Amino acid sequence: MTQDFLWLHYVLMSKRGRPKKAKVERRTNVLRIRLTQEERADLEAAAEKKSLDVSAWGRMVLLETARPAINQTGG
């Protein structure tokens, strides 16, 4: 009986993996772009300089460019 209880406690109390992100923090949309091998290599090199993967680096650069463009007035 004690062994069964300890096993059940272990199963119920152990957490596997990282905690789930809040719904608003989850990234579920995907942006696909076509690149040449040279373009891809350039992006990978730039991301590596910032110690980021290409996806994180690309998201950062795109958003840094997009947000000011959205807030510009006039044309």
Contacts in CASP RR format, 6 or more apart in sequence:
PFRMAT RR
TARGET T0000
AUTHOR 0000-0000-0000
METHOD contacts of the structure
MODEL  1
MTQDFLWLHYVLMSKRGRPKKAKVERRTNVLRIRLTQEERADLEAAAEKK
SLDVSAWGRMVLLETARPAINQTGG
35 43 0 8 1.000
40 54 0 8 1.000
43 54 0 8 1.000
43 57 0 8 1.000
43 58 0 8 1.000
44 54 0 8 1.000
46 57 0 8 1.000
47 53 0 8 1.000
47 54 0 8 1.000
47 56 0 8 1.000
47 57 0 8 1.000
47 58 0 8 1.000
50 57 0 8 1.000
50 60 0 8 1.000
52 60 0 8 1.000
END
